[in-house]
Amino acid sequence: MPKNQKPTAPATGGKEKLKWETAKELGLDDDLATGGDELTVREAGKIGGNMVKKLVEKGEQEIAKESGSE
C-alpha cells in the first residue's frame, strides 16, 4: 500500500473476506488493519498459506458434491 494511503476496512470481496477471517483466526488482524506494514514475511506467509488450505478444502468439497450428484 502506498505510504500516503490510509488502510481501509476489510472489503466484502471473497478473497479479501477470506484473508481477514484467516488473519483473525491467527490473531494477526490487528497487524493487517494497520495496512500490513507491521506484518513480518512469516506472518504474511502464514495468512496466505492458510488461505490456500481453505480454498483447497472448499474446492475438494465442491468436487465431492458434484461427484455425488451425478
C-alpha positions as CSV (number, residue, x, y, z in Angstrom):
1,M,0.0,0.0,0.0
2,P,1.4,3.4,-0.8
3,K,2.5,5.4,2.2
4,N,0.1,8.2,1.5
5,Q,-2.9,5.9,1.6
6,K,-4.7,5.1,4.8
7,P,-5.7,1.4,5.4
8,T,-9.3,0.7,4.7
9,A,-11.8,-1.6,6.5
10,P,-12.0,-5.1,5.2
11,A,-13.6,-5.4,1.8
12,T,-16.5,-7.6,1.2
13,G,-14.9,-9.5,-1.8
14,G,-14.5,-13.2,-1.4
15,K,-10.7,-13.3,-1.3
16,E,-10.5,-10.2,0.9
17,K,-13.0,-11.6,3.3
18,L,-11.1,-14.9,3.5
19,K,-7.9,-13.0,4.2
20,W,-9.4,-11.1,7.1
21,E,-11.1,-14.3,8.5
22,T,-7.8,-16.1,8.3
23,A,-5.8,-13.2,9.9
24,K,-8.3,-13.1,12.7
25,E,-8.0,-16.8,13.4
26,L,-4.3,-16.4,13.6
27,G,-4.5,-13.3,15.8
28,L,-2.9,-11.1,13.1
29,D,-5.9,-9.0,12.2
30,D,-4.6,-6.0,14.2
31,D,-1.4,-6.0,12.2
32,L,-3.4,-6.4,9.0
33,A,-5.6,-3.5,9.9
34,T,-2.6,-1.2,10.0
35,G,-2.1,-1.8,6.3
36,G,0.0,-4.9,6.7
37,D,3.2,-2.8,7.1
38,E,3.7,-4.4,10.6
39,L,3.4,-8.0,9.3
40,T,6.6,-10.0,9.1
41,V,7.2,-12.1,6.0
42,R,6.5,-15.2,8.1
43,E,3.1,-13.8,9.3
44,A,2.1,-12.8,5.8
45,G,3.0,-16.3,4.6
46,K,1.0,-17.8,7.4
47,I,-2.1,-15.9,6.3
48,G,-1.5,-16.8,2.6
49,G,-0.8,-20.4,3.3
50,N,-3.9,-20.9,5.5
51,M,-6.0,-19.1,2.8
52,V,-4.7,-21.6,0.2
53,K,-5.6,-24.5,2.5
54,K,-9.1,-23.2,3.0
55,L,-9.6,-22.7,-0.7
56,V,-8.4,-26.2,-1.5
57,E,-10.7,-27.7,1.1
58,K,-13.6,-25.7,-0.4
59,G,-12.7,-26.9,-3.9
60,E,-12.5,-30.5,-2.7
61,Q,-15.9,-30.2,-1.1
62,E,-17.4,-28.8,-4.3
63,I,-15.9,-31.7,-6.3
64,A,-17.2,-34.2,-3.9
65,K,-20.7,-32.6,-4.2
66,E,-20.5,-32.7,-8.0
67,S,-19.3,-36.3,-8.0
68,G,-22.0,-37.4,-5.6
69,S,-24.8,-35.8,-7.6
70,E,-24.0,-37.5,-10.9
